[in-house]
Amino acid sequence: MRHSHKKNPSQLLALFLFFAVFYIPLPAMGAPLSDPYEQTEQTSSSVAPRMTYPKSYGNSDSLNNRSVLWILIQQHFYLGSLVLGTPMLAWLIELFAYLKRKRAIQKSANLDFMASHVMKIGLPFFSFTIILGLLLLAGFMLLYPVFFDYMTQLFRPIFILYAVAFFMESLLFYLYAYQWKVGQDDREKRIHLGIGFLLCLNGILIICLANALMSFMMSPRGVDSAGRYLGDLWAIVHTPFWNPLNLHRVLASMMFSGAFISAYAAFRMRTTSDPAVAAHYDKMGHITIMLAIINLCLLPFAGYWFAKEIFIFRQRMGMTLMGGALSWLFVVQAMLVGFIFMTVIYYLWQGMARMEGSIRYRPYMKYLFLLLLISFLIWTTPHTLPATGGEFQGMGGTQHPIVGYYGTMSAKNTAINTMILILSLCFMIFKRCNKVITVSWARWGNIAIISIFSVSFAVILFIGIYGIMLPANARVALAFPQFMVAMCALFIGFFLNYRMLNGAKTVGPIQWGKLPKSGAIALFVLAFLIATTMSLMGYIRSSVRLNWHITEIMEDVTPWAQTASMFYGLGMVLLNVGLFLFVSVLVFRFFATEAVKTPVSSDEIVTS
């Protein structure tokens, strides 16, 4: 492996942040004031500064500060998600390997080696994350100095904790990666797993600390209506959007990392001539994309929670998102999510080619794919169609008398939960392809699985139809029951399928490394779609503040304060995706690991 960055560069960031936050004095405390959000008596400081253009923005009236910062934030977010999500994936794979040690020694060794390789893939990106972090910090200080000064006064203790956490992240990151030895004894492996667990916890802490600033900008608490600090740091951190954002970011980081690593593995699999290396990368790509999809299936719950908190905090913000200026961006987001689900099922369909006996199940995939397509069309149907005045008059309103029902939240929730059920069924079929079930209760087990999924779909459909008849505020509350029905069916179905596969007769080994070219392309497409979705959702989340730096406290008075047009916003989204992919290619070209040397023979990997 080639690494020119073994020295720990994040110490520079820690020291920089340490001195940056300590030269700024704490807010001066004054007379007690009542917090309109908390209704508590606290001490106060000076009001939030009044912004003027261009004085408050680095005295530059020729530079679009928002676009520059947009690119820096998104690139840092991509890299940060990768270096925080990759250890979580590696630790999970290492944990699976450890649990298999006594039952399947060779499989355990292969998985342990794979986990160490996944970790090493993320190594060269750590230094670049530090560099982007410093550039982002400089961008805030130079382009938004007044805003940055105000936020630093409020969050000085959080900045100090963030610097300490980032220092610990770098220490644990390199310790976890470089102390990895395949075949460690039980005591050494438990210590290494403990280091990985601490690394994952520290990564979650970093995500939560970073989200504290973003959630405060969207839903400020701990200050009065003029922006005076009221003396309660926890109130500033624990805003209404903080926990939903935390869950969203943790799941998204793992999903993004899994998709990114699987695309890299697909490329290496297709460009090697060594069967053992191809098998290793094929299996790595499959495991990491499956871990990514597990997080994708959990993300709707985080989205429902986030949307609920938005409507509770400010109904205006919810209407802006769902029915106002940003509603069409949600149509684009729905299309991207639908394409992700269809691409995953297509990848599983193509992956069946690795297994003997899969011909039995391939016809079923077509029908499930058709049902998924119908759900996708409902999922992407907008509530309000673009139309002329005459067309609106002909429809009798802004909503189509038929299509309008398919654009409601009830119909969309029904569609996405149906897509989750279909994806689950496809994965269960995939796991059966090269096996013949031998348990005595196989027939009743199949009937139970079919019954569970059928009843779950019927309940989800009933809730969706019933929700159309309810007012919008009551309709939103039905999203959680639908999601829980889908999750219950998923977990019960997976458990039954797992029990039925215990002791099953193998028709033939999985031929890792034999993934068709179309399957590898599907992994590339998934990485692109997931990266685009993350960038788009960041644009939507930021735009919901409209012309405010901090909602209803600090106004954005720049010429570019208005919400960006859809054309401009999508252009920036694609620019950020393209720029990140370009940087990734350069990193892999000059800093990535060399061709992997597998610890076992080709036959052992292919049949594992």
N, C-alpha and C positions, 0 to 999 in steps of 0.2 A: 504494500500500500504506500502511496506517496502522500505525505502530509507535510506541508511547509509551515503549519500553524500550530505546532504542539505547545508553544508557549501560550499561556492563558491570556487572551486579549481582553476578556470581559472585566479584568481588574481595572483597566483604563476607564471603562464606563462607570464602574462602581465609584472610583475616586472622583471622576468628573461630576457625577450626580451628587456625591457627598458634598463637594465644595460648592456646587451650584445652588444647593438648597440651604446651605448654612450661612451664606452671605446675605440671605434675605431675612429680615427680622420677622418675628411672629406678629400677627395683627394686634394692634393695640386694643385693649379691652376697655369698654365704656359702660354706659348705663344699660340696665336690663331692657330687653325688647321681647315682644311676643313673636314666635315663629309661626307664620300663617299655615305652614304645612304640619307642624308638630303640636301647635297650641301649648307650648311650654315656655317658661321664662328662662332666658339664657342671657349671658353677657354678649355684647356686640362689638364690632369693629367698624372700620370705615366702609362706605358703600362701594359697590362695584363701579369701576371707572367708566366714564362716558366716552364712547368710542368716536373718534373723528377720523376722516379720511383726507389725506394719506398719513397723517402724523402718527396714528395708532398702529400703522401697518408698515413700519420700517421706512416711512417717508418715500415709498416707491409707488408712483402712479402709472408706471409703464409695464408692470409685471402682474400677471394673474396669479396672485398668491395662492388662491384656492386650488388651482390645477397643479401647481408645484407640490403643495402639501398633500394633495390627493394621491399623487404618484408615490411620494415618499411613504405615506401611511400605508397604502395598499401593498407596496413591495415589502415593507417591514412586517406587515401582518402575514403575508405569505410565508416569509422566511421564519418568522416567529412561530407560526402554526406548525411548520415543518420540524423545527428543532424542539418544540415542546411536545408535539404529537408522536414523533418517531420513537422517543424512549418509552412512551406508553405502549406502543405496539410491540417493541422489542421485549419489554418486560412481560407482557402477556404471553408472547410466544415462549419466552424462557420459562415462565411459570408452567405452561402446558408441558414443556419438555421435562421439567423437574417432576411433575406429577406422573409422567409416563416412565420414569427411570426404572422402577421395579418390574413393570409389566412388559415393556418393550424397550430394551436397552438401545438397540440400533436406531429405532425411530426417535428416541429421546436425544441421542447424539446428533442426528440430522437436524432436528428442530432447534437444538441449542446452538448449533453452528449457524443455522439460518437466522436466529435471533441476533447473534453477534454481528452477522453481516448486515442485517437491517440497521443496526445501530451505527455501523461504520459508514453506511450510505449517508446518514445525516451529519457525520462529523465535519466535512468541509464546508457545510452551510452555516456552522455556528459562528465562525469568524465574520462571515458576510452579514449575519444578523446583527452583530455588534456594530459593524461599520454603518449599516443602514440606520441603526438606532441612534448613533451619534449624529448622522446627517439629519435625521428627523428632529432631534433635539435642537440642533442648530437652526433648522428651518422654522421651528416655533419661536425661537429666540429672536431671529432676524426678521421674519415676516409677520409675526403676531406678538410683538414684545409686550404690549400692554395686557393682552389676554393671558399670555404666558406668566407674566408677573403676578396677576391676580390669582390664577390657578395654583401657582407655586406657593403663595401665601396660605391658601386654604389647605393645600395637600402636602405641606412640607414634611410632616411625619410619614406620610405615605410614600413620598419620594425617597426618604431615607430607608424605609423598609424595603422598597422596590430595589434600591441599589444593593442592599445586603442580600436580598433574595436572588438577584442576578449573579452576584459574586458566588453564592452557594450553588447556583445552577451550573455555572461553568466548572466549579470544582467537582461537583457530583457527576456532571456530564462526562468529563474526561476520565474521571476515576472509574465510572461504570463501563465506559467503552474500552479503556486500555487494560483494565484488570480482568477482562473476560478471557477465560481459558476453558475451551471445550474439554469436558471430562474431569472437571474439578470434583473433589470428594464432597461428601454430603455437607460437611461443616463449611467448607469454602463456598459452596454453591448457595447455602442459606445466607451467608454474609453478603454475597454478591447480589442475591435477590433483595436483601434488605437495603443495600445501597440503591438499587433500581427503584424500590418502593419510595424511598426518601426523595429520589430524583423526580418521580412522578408527582408526589405531593408538593414539592417545591415548584414544579411547573404549573400546577393548578393554582398555587398561591400567586405566582406572577400573573397569570391570566386574570385572577380576581382583582389584584391591585390595579392592573391596567384598565380593567372594565370600570373601576370606581370613578375614574375621570370621565369616561364616555357616558356612563349612566347619569352622572351629575349634570353633564351638559344637556342631556335630554330631559331629565326629571329632577331638578335641583331640590334638595332638602338641606336642613341645617343652616339655612340663610333666610333672611326676611325678603320681602318683595323688592327691596333696593339692593340686595346682594350682601348685606351685612352678615359677617360670620357670627353665629350665636353660641359659640363655645363648645359645641358637641361634635367632635370629630366623627363618631360613629354614625350620627345622623347624616353627615355629608357623604359618607361612604355607602351606607345602607339605604340607598334610594329605591323607589319602587321598581326600577328596571334592572337593578344590580344582579339579583339572583337569576332571573331569566337569562340575562346576558351571559352570566358565568356558565350556566348549563349549556347554552347555545355554543359558546366558544370552545368549551372542552370537547363536546361532541364533534364540532366542526373541525377542530385541530386533528383529531384522530381520523376522521373521515378523509380530510385533505391529504394527510400523510400517507394513509393507506393507498389512496388512488395514485398519488405521485410515485410511490415506491413500486406499485404494481406496473405502472407504465414503464418505469426504468427497467424492471425485471423483464417485461415483455420485449423490450428492445434488445437487451443482452441475450435473451433466449433466441431471438431470431437472427442474431449476428454471430453466434458461436458455432463452431463445427464439432465441439466436444459434446457427446451425448450426456455425460454426467453433469457438465456445467449447464446445458440446456434444461435438464431435468430439475436441477437445483433452482434455477431462475423461474421456471414454470410454476413450481410448487410455491416459491416465495410470492410470486404475483398472485396466485390463487388465494393464499392465506391472507395476505394483506388487503386484497380487495374485498374479501368476505368480512374482515374486521371493519373495513370502511363502511360496508353496506349495513352492518348491524347498527352502527352509529347513525346512518342515514334513516333507518326505520324509527329510531328514537327521536330524531330531530323534530318531527311534527308536534310531539308533545311540548317541546321547548318553544316551538313557534306559537302554539295555542296559549301557553302561559304568558309569553311576551305580549301577544295581541290583547289578552285579557287585561294585563297591567296597563297597557297603553290606553285602553278605553276607560279604565278606572281613573287613571291620572288626569287625562284630558280627552274628553270625547272628540274634541276638534281634531286632535292628532290621529285618533282612530279613523275618523271620517276622511281625513287627508290621505291616509294610507289605503283604505279599502274602497273609498268611493270618490276620491278627489283627484288631485293632480298626480298622485303616485299610483293610482289604481291600475293603469295600464302596464306599469312596471311589474306589478304582481302577476299580470297575465303572462309576461315574458318569463318571470320566475317560475310560474306554474308549468310552462312549456319546458323549461330546462329540467325541472324535477321529473316531469313525465318522461322526457328523453333519457334521463339517468336510469329510471326504473326499466325502461324498455331495453336499454343497452346492457344492463346487468343480466336480464333474462336471455338476451341474445348471446352474451358471453357464456352463460351456463349451457345454453343450447349447443354452442359450438364446442364447449369443453367436453361434452359427452363423447366426442370422437376419441378421447384418450382411453375410453373404457370399453372392453368387450361386454356384450350384453345390453348396451345402451339402446340398441335398435328397438327394444321392446317399448321404450318410453318416449322415443322421439316424436311419434305422432301426437301425443298429448300436449307437447309443448306448443304446437301450432294453435290449438284451441285456447290454451291459457294466454297465449300472446294476443289472440283476437279479443278475448275478454279484457285484457290489459289495455288494448287500443281503445275500446269503447269507454273504459274508465278514464283514460287519458283525454279523450275528446270532451267528456263532461268536466274533468278537472281544469281544462284550459278554456272553457266557455266563459266569456265575460258576462257580468251581470247587466251591464248597460252597453249596448252595441253602438258603434259610431254610425250616425245616420243624418240625413238632411232633415230640414224642418218638415217637408212634406211626408217623409217616411215616418217621422215621429207622430205626425197627425194620423197617418194611416194605421199605426200600431195602437193609437189611443193613449200614448204616454212614452216615457223614455225607455220602458222595458218591453221587450218582445213578449206577446201573450203566451208563447210556448217556450222559446229559448231562454227567456228570463228566469224560469224556474231552475234551469240547469246551471245558471250562474250564481245562485244563492250559496251561502256558506254551507247550508245543510247538504246540498248536492255535491259540493266540492269535498267536504269532509267524508261523505260516503264514498266518493271516487278514490280519494287517497288511501283510505283504510282498506278498500277493496284491492288496491294495487299492492299494499303491504301483504295482504293475505295471499294474493297470486304469487308474489315473489317468494313467500315462505313455502308455498306448495312446490314451486319450481326447484327450490334448493333441496327440499326433502326428496323429490324425484331424483335429482342429481346424485344424492348420497346413495341411492338404491341401484344405480345403473349397473354396476358390476357385481351385484350381490343377489343371492337367492335367499329369501327369508326362510328360516327353518323352525322358528318357534311354533309351538303347538297352537297358540292363539292368534296366528297370523291373520286369519280371515276376520276374526272379531276385532283385531287391532285396526285393520284397514277400514272396516265399517265404522269404528269409533272415530278415526281421523276424518273420514269423509263426513260423518255426521257433525262433528265439532265445527269443521270449516263451513258446512252448509248452514247450520244454525247460526253461527257467528255472522255470516253474510246476510242471512235473513233479518237478524236483529239490527245490524248496521243499516240495512236498507229501510227497515221500518222506522228507525230513529230519524233517518234522513228525510223520509217522506213526511213524518209527523212534524219535523222541524220547519218545513216549508209553511205550515199552517200557523206557526207562532210568530210573534213580533221578533224583530231583529235582536233585541237585548236578551230575550229568553232563548233564542236560537243558538247564540254563541255558547251558552252553557252546556249544550248537548255534544259539543266537540269532544270533551273529555270522556264521557261514557262510551262513545263510539270507539275512541282510541283504545280504551281499556278492554273492550270486547275483542278487538283485533289482537291486542297483546296477549290476552288470556288464551285465545285460540292458537296463537303462535307458540307460546311456551308449552302448552299442553300437547300440541301436535308434535313439536320437536322432541319432547320427552318420550312420547309413545313411539315415535319413529326411531329414536336412539335405542330404546329397549328392544324393539323388534329387530334391529340390526345387530344386536349382541349375539355372537355365535353364528351369524349368517354365513352361508357358503359363498366363497368368492369365485365368480366366473372366470376372472382373469385380473392381473394386476393393473393398477392405473399406470398408463404409459406417460409419465411426466416427461415433458419435453416435446410431446406430439401435439400440442395445441395448434389448431389450424391458423393460418395467417389472418383470417377474418376475426378469430378470437383475440389475437394480439392487437389488431386494429381497434377492437372494441375497448380494450384497456386504455389505449391512447385517447380514444374519444371520451371515456369516462373521466380521465384526468382533466381534459379540457373542459368538459361540462361542469364538473365540480368546482374547478378554479373559477370559471365564469360565474357560476351561481353565487359563490362566496363574494366575489367582487361586486356583483349586482346588489346583493343584500346589504353590503356595506354602504353602497350608494343610497339605497332606500332608507336605511337606518339613519344616516347622516342628514338626508334631505327632509326628514319628518320635522326637523327643527325649523324649517323654512328660513326666515331671515334673522335667526337668532344664533349667536355663538353659544349662549346659555339660555335656555328657554325662558322667555319673559323677564330676563334679568339683564343680559348683555346683548345688545343688538348688533348685528352685522351691517355696517354702513358702507361697505365697499360696492363698487359698480357690479360685481358678480355675486351680490348677496342673494339674488333671486334664485329660485330652484332651477337647476340646469334643465334644459330641454331634454326630451327622451333621446333625440338623435345625438346630442352632445354627450349625455350621460353614458349611453351604450357605447359610444366611440371611446370614451375614457376607460370603460370597463374592459373592452377588447384590447385597448392599448396596454393596460396593466397586465392582462393575461399574457399577451405576446411578449412584453418586456420580461416578465418573470420566466417564461419558457426559454427565452434567449439567454438570460443570465444562468439558468439551470444547465443549459447545454455547455456554456463556457466553463462552469464549475466542474461538470462531469468530464469535460475534455481535458482540463489541466490539473484537477485535484481529486478526481474520483478514484475509487479502488480499481486495481488492476483485475484482470480476469481471475475469477474465484478459483481457488484450488480446493476442491471438495475433500472432506476428510475420509470419504469412503468411496468404494468403486461405483462405476456407472450402474451396474446391475442392482446394487443395494439401494441406490437412490430411486431408481425407476420403480422398483417394486415396493418401496416403503409407503 
